[in-house]
Amino acid sequence: MEPAAAYVDITAWFDRVSEKAGLVQTETLRRILELNWGVEYLQKWLGDINIQDIDACALESLYTSLVPLASHADLEPYIQRIADGDTTPLLTQQPITTLSLSSGTTEGRQKFVPFTRHSSQTTLQIFSLAAAYRSRVYPIREGGKILELIYSSKQFKTKGGLTVGTATTHYYASEEFKIRQEKTRSFTCSPPEVISGRDYKQSTYCHLLLGLFFCDQVEFITSTFAYSIVQAFAAFEEMWKEICNDIKEGSLSTRITLPKMRESVLDIISSSPNPSLASRIEERCMKLENLDWVGLIPKLWPNAKYVYSIMTGSMQPYMKKLRHYAGGLPLVSADYGSTESWIGVNVDPSLPPEDVTFAVIPTFSYFEFMPLYRQNKDFSAAIDDFVEDKPVPLSKVKVGQEYEIILTTFTGLYRYRLGDVVEVAGFHKGTPKLNFVCRRKLILTVNIDKNTEKDLQVVVERGAQLLMSKARAELVDFTSHADVVNQPGHYIIYWEIKGEVEEGVLRECCREMDASFVDHGYVVSRKAHSIGPLELCIVERGTFKKILDYFVGNGAALSQFKTPRCTSNQVLLRILNVCTIKRFRSTAYA
């Protein structure tokens, strides 16, 4: 089938299932329960009820009344038994042979999540659906290429012989990844040996080299997370001359030492040295260098239609730099999912990432939504300032209300609390369109103060604006830590900056950030001095690269890496503290 016809088919299918999303959800739950009936976890709650005799609606209310809400900790003993080789049906009737690692960078600890063929199939389906919506706004040429800055990480085996790796690693190794290229008639510039090279620096160099080798054929630029695109182009600023030389000579830099990667890249470029392309790129790079690389992407990839990546949540701080590189090229936010399940598709790709919403795909999992109400006045020992209500099905959500997502998946997760806070922004036919708000888990708290990732982001943006306006310097990356060892406890924010900045300006930035936290518990505690002054630590250039290297060295995939916005990980804190070159204490509330 031609891609255009396939696109019409898949969007028509999505319109049909969205139209009757509530009904589709009820049937999706029945299918999950029929497939996994009798597994140990479900039997514990549902006993030997014969579900064949129960209609779908009655089954839905029976399931939600008898099976409790679960966190990862509740399912972990079952997943551990599977990892250790227990083949009895614990969570699914189909044997689980693969486990995914969630990124786990916030807590510093990765979690195992079941991964099955269903996981790869839904990935292919959502990618095809998203491509169909993008092609309406940004049509691309058939047979074109994609500069995909994607990376597999190392897979390993558990005690019981199961393959473990990141969800992206499993997907890039799957049949579905090849099918997607055939279906969309768009092919990645890099061969599999570059994607699975496991040395992200060497892979990044080869991705950029091949992306430029095919620069006139590249239709769009993509990566799983915006961070990877920003880090790749920051690296390009340093190594463009070497890349130009490789294109000119049909050679490959000595920095590429992995034999399979070298061989696969040389197979492509050695037979066609291209001095004229190399000098064209060289000329553009020299101009771009004088312009601080503004508009790098459209200048070097003249036929690229857009940049595509996950740009919401913890990726928002990279938007400014991504726009810097993209010039006027549209930024299109990729779809909404987690290691546990895909959730929603971006049906409005022309919207800027800040305004993007995701239409829930009702066939992928059974979704419940727990209404959350903010109650800043309450300083109990709750994990955050949300008051929870009873979860409601997808058909009962209301526009403007915030919810936590609860998942029941085909892969053995039952009423699983995802920890994501979303707001219902509207509907696509009958399925809700979600706006991602934040991760539920608090990241900064000393006593009665409660600050989320979103709160921290707002505060850091205020400081970064001051940095830019007073010193024309740029915030490269940041993280934070709630120091409760030294009394009174206080927040530490670590900044890596580009440019020369006077100490007076950094003191001002520190004070501004401290004064910008609006959480009532924080303000009251600062006034009473039960929380100490905020500390701003300036780290040397390259510190966040060291953090990335640490995570990648411990099995995280670059394509799945997110800078932890708050950390208690002792290794990371050691790196940050060793690399700290200046410290400032806030004078707000003095």
Stockholm file with secondary structure:
# STOCKHOLM 1.0

chainA/1-590         MEPAAAYVDITAWFDRVSEKAGLVQTETLRRILELNWGVEYLQKWLGDINIQDIDACALESLYTSLVPLASHADLEPYIQRIADGDTTPLLTQQPITTLSLSSGTTEGRQKFVPFTRHSSQTTLQIFSLAAAYRSRVYPIREGGKILELIYSSKQFKTKGGLTVGTATTHYYASEEFKIRQEKTRSFTCSPPEVISGRDYKQSTYCHLLLGLFFCDQVEFITSTFAYSIVQAFAAFEEMWKEICNDIKEGSLSTRITLPKMRESVLDIISSSPNPSLASRIEERCMKLENLDWVGLIPKLWPNAKYVYSIMTGSMQPYMKKLRHYAGGLPLVSADYGSTESWIGVNVDPSLPPEDVTFAVIPTFSYFEFMPLYRQNKDFSAAIDDFVEDKPVPLSKVKVGQEYEIILTTFTGLYRYRLGDVVEVAGFHKGTPKLNFVCRRKLILTVNIDKNTEKDLQVVVERGAQLLMSKARAELVDFTSHADVVNQPGHYIIYWEIKGEVEEGVLRECCREMDASFVDHGYVVSRKAHSIGPLELCIVERGTFKKILDYFVGNGAALSQFKTPRCTSNQVLLRILNVCTIKRFRSTAYA
#=GR chainA/1-590 SS CCHHHHHHHHHHHHHHHHHTHHHHHHHHHHHHHHHHTTCHHHHHHHTTCCGGGSCHHHHHHHHHHHSCCBCHHHHHHHHHHHHTTCCSCSSCSSCCCEEEECCCTTTTCCCEEEECHHHHHHHHHHHHHHHHHHHHHSCCCTTCEEEECCCCCCCEECTTCCEEEEHHHHHHTSHHHHHHHHHHTCEESSCHHHHTCSCHHHHHHHHHHHHHHTGGGEEEEEEEEHHHHHHHHHHHHHHHHHHHHHHHHTCCCTTCCCHHHHHHHHHHHTTCCCHHHHHHHHHHHHHHHHTTTTTHHHHHCTTCCEEEEECSGGGGGGHHHHHHHHTTSCEEECCEECSSCEEEECSCTTSCGGGCCEEECTTTSEEEEEEEEECTTCCSSCSSSEEECCCEEGGGCCTTCEEEEEEECTTSCCSEEEEEEEEEEEEETTEEEEEEEEESSCCBCSSSCCBCHHHHHHHHHHHHHHHHHHHCCEEEEEEEEEECSSSSCEEEEEEEEESCCCHHHHHHHHHHHHHHCCCHHHHHHHHTTSSCCCEEEEECTTHHHHHHHHHHHTTCCGGGCCCCSSCCCHHHHHHHHHTEEEEEECCTTC
#=GC SS_cons         CCHHHHHHHHHHHHHHHHHTHHHHHHHHHHHHHHHHTTCHHHHHHHTTCCGGGSCHHHHHHHHHHHSCCBCHHHHHHHHHHHHTTCCSCSSCSSCCCEEEECCCTTTTCCCEEEECHHHHHHHHHHHHHHHHHHHHHSCCCTTCEEEECCCCCCCEECTTCCEEEEHHHHHHTSHHHHHHHHHHTCEESSCHHHHTCSCHHHHHHHHHHHHHHTGGGEEEEEEEEHHHHHHHHHHHHHHHHHHHHHHHHTCCCTTCCCHHHHHHHHHHHTTCCCHHHHHHHHHHHHHHHHTTTTTHHHHHCTTCCEEEEECSGGGGGGHHHHHHHHTTSCEEECCEECSSCEEEECSCTTSCGGGCCEEECTTTSEEEEEEEEECTTCCSSCSSSEEECCCEEGGGCCTTCEEEEEEECTTSCCSEEEEEEEEEEEEETTEEEEEEEEESSCCBCSSSCCBCHHHHHHHHHHHHHHHHHHHCCEEEEEEEEEECSSSSCEEEEEEEEESCCCHHHHHHHHHHHHHHCCCHHHHHHHHTTSSCCCEEEEECTTHHHHHHHHHHHTTCCGGGCCCCSSCCCHHHHHHHHHTEEEEEECCTTC
//
